[in-house]
């Protein structure tokens, strides 16, 4: 197989390029402030060509959400696939933090949705966070809930979520105060160290 054929196989499809551009724009500007014309311009195609792949802006936004949800929900599904231990929960949370550092678009998109709304926002929140808000069915005698029988599980989820997601949306404001790039590997390790310290304190609280 010649190199041109290999290159063509590896090149993203037009639909994938549209999704990439739309995801970036929705994360940068929010749903209401993003136009299909801007998406088309970023992809390098004419606006009418978008309708060959997505019937309207809402359908495109929904497709962007679906792709992000699939990526960010996968670690929780993996956590549910076996015995739940403190070590696996820490590993799961570390995976989520690294995902947000690698792709801050979900956190930024959610921030825009929280401030100015967007289609399917309630469904997005329900799908992304409901599994963590509700008490989990026991898996081999264990539960994913960190605050079972206290009524604090939803607040715990919100607190850790804010700690993780707010970092990627707000940390750039503190670049000068931090004295380093908040998305550098060194900064990531410090954020992980903080989160692990807090999570271990939660485990100690549960065990007391």
C-alpha positions in Angstrom: 0.0 0.0 0.0 1.5 3.4 -1.0 2.0 6.2 1.5 -0.8 8.3 0.0 -3.3 5.6 0.6 -2.2 5.2 4.2 -2.4 9.0 4.7 -5.9 9.0 3.3 -7.0 6.3 5.7 -5.6 8.1 8.7 -7.1 11.5 7.8 -10.2 12.4 9.8 -13.5 12.4 8.0 -15.3 15.7 7.3 -17.8 14.8 10.0 -15.0 14.3 12.5 -13.4 17.6 11.5 -16.8 19.3 12.0 -17.1 17.8 15.4 -13.6 18.9 16.4 -14.2 22.5 15.3 -17.6 22.6 16.9 -16.4 21.2 20.2 -13.6 23.9 20.3 -16.0 26.7 19.4 -18.8 25.6 21.8 -16.1 25.4 24.6 -14.8 28.8 23.7 -18.0 30.7 23.2 -21.0 28.6 24.4 -23.9 27.3 22.4 -25.8 30.6 21.8 -22.7 32.5 20.6 -21.5 29.9 18.2 -22.8 29.9 14.6 -22.7 27.2 12.0 -20.9 29.6 9.7 -18.0 29.9 12.2 -17.8 26.1 12.4 -17.7 25.8 8.6 -15.0 28.5 8.4 -12.9 26.7 10.9 -13.2 23.4 9.0 -12.6 25.1 5.7 -15.9 24.2 4.1 -19.0 26.1 2.9 -21.8 26.4 5.4 -24.4 24.4 3.3 -22.0 21.4 3.4 -22.5 21.1 7.2 -26.1 20.0 6.6 -24.9 16.9 4.8 -23.7 15.7 8.2 -25.8 17.5 10.8 -29.3 18.8 10.2 -28.9 21.9 12.4 -26.9 23.5 15.2 -28.7 21.6 17.9 -28.0 18.3 16.3 -24.3 19.2 16.0 -24.2 20.3 19.7 -25.8 17.0 20.7 -23.3 15.1 18.7 -20.4 17.0 20.4 -21.9 16.2 23.8 -22.4 12.5 23.0 -18.7 12.2 22.0 -17.5 14.0 25.1 -19.8 12.0 27.4 -18.5 8.7 25.9 -14.9 9.7 26.6 -15.5 11.0 30.1 -18.0 8.3 31.2 -15.7 5.4 30.3 -13.5 5.5 33.4 -16.6 5.2 35.7 -17.9 2.2 33.7 -14.5 0.6 34.2 -14.5 1.3 37.9 -17.9 -0.5 38.2 -16.4 -3.6 36.4 -14.9 -5.2 39.5 -14.2 -4.9 43.2 -14.3 -1.3 44.3 -11.3 -0.4 46.5 -9.8 2.9 47.7 -6.9 2.4 45.4 -9.2 1.9 42.4 -11.2 5.0 43.3 -8.0 7.0 43.5 -6.9 5.7 40.2 -10.3 6.5 38.6 -10.2 10.1 39.9 -6.6 10.5 38.7 -7.7 9.3 35.3 -10.5 11.8 35.2 -8.2 14.7 36.2 -5.7 13.7 33.5 -8.6 13.6 31.0 -9.6 17.1 31.9 -6.1 18.4 31.6 -5.7 16.7 28.2 -9.1 18.0 27.0 -10.5 20.9 28.9 -13.4 21.4 26.5 -16.0 19.5 28.5 -15.4 21.6 31.6 -15.5 24.8 29.5 -18.6 23.7 27.7 -20.4 22.9 31.0 -19.4 26.3 32.4 -21.0 28.0 29.4 -24.1 25.8 29.8 -24.4 26.6 33.5 -24.2 30.4 32.8 -26.2 30.7 29.5 -27.8 27.4 28.9 -28.0 25.2 25.9 -30.1 22.3 24.5 -30.1 19.1 26.5 -28.2 20.6 29.4 -30.4 18.9 32.0 -29.9 15.6 30.2 -26.2 16.1 30.1 -25.9 16.7 33.8 -28.2 13.8 34.5 -26.1 11.4 32.5 -22.8 12.6 33.6 -23.4 13.0 37.3 -26.5 11.0 38.3 -24.5 7.7 38.6 -22.3 9.5 41.2 -25.1 11.3 43.0 -27.2 8.2 43.7 -26.2 5.5 46.1 -24.6 2.7 44.1 -25.7 -0.9 44.0 -23.1 -2.9 45.8 -20.5 -4.6 43.8 -19.0 -7.6 45.5 -20.0 -6.2 48.9 -18.6 -2.7 48.2 -20.0 0.6 47.1 -18.7 3.5 45.1 -20.4 6.0 47.4 -18.0 7.9 49.6 -20.6 9.3 52.0 -23.2 6.6 52.3 -25.7 7.1 55.1 -24.7 10.7 55.6 -26.8 12.4 53.0 -23.7 14.3 51.8 -23.0 12.2 48.6 -24.4 14.8 46.1 -22.5 17.6 47.9 -19.3 15.5 47.9 -19.7 14.9 44.2 -20.2 18.6 43.5 -17.2 19.5 45.6 -14.8 17.2 43.9 -16.3 18.0 40.5 -15.7 21.7 41.1 -12.2 21.0 42.3 -11.4 19.2 39.1 -13.4 21.1 36.4 -12.9 24.6 37.9 -9.2 24.0 37.7 -9.2 23.8 33.9 -11.6 26.7 33.5 -10.1 29.1 36.1 -6.5 28.1 36.5 -5.3 30.1 33.5 -6.3 33.3 35.5 -3.7 32.3 38.1 -0.9 31.6 35.7 1.2 34.5 37.0 0.5 33.7 40.7 1.4 30.1 40.1 4.6 31.0 38.4 4.1 28.2 35.9 1.8 26.9 33.2 -1.2 25.4 35.0 -1.4 22.7 32.3 2.2 21.7 32.6 3.0 18.2 33.9 4.5 19.7 37.1 1.3 21.6 37.8 -0.8 18.5 37.0 1.2 16.5 39.6 0.6 19.1 42.2 -3.2 19.1 41.5 -3.2 15.3 41.7 -1.3 15.4 45.0 -3.9 17.8 46.5 -6.8 15.7 45.3 -5.3 12.5 46.5 -4.6 14.1 49.9 -8.3 15.2 50.2 -9.6 11.8 49.1 -7.5 10.0 51.6 -8.9 12.2 54.3 -12.3 11.2 53.1 -11.3 7.5 53.4 -10.0 8.1 56.9 -13.3 9.9 57.8 -15.3 6.9 56.5 -13.1 4.5 58.6 -13.4 6.5 61.8 
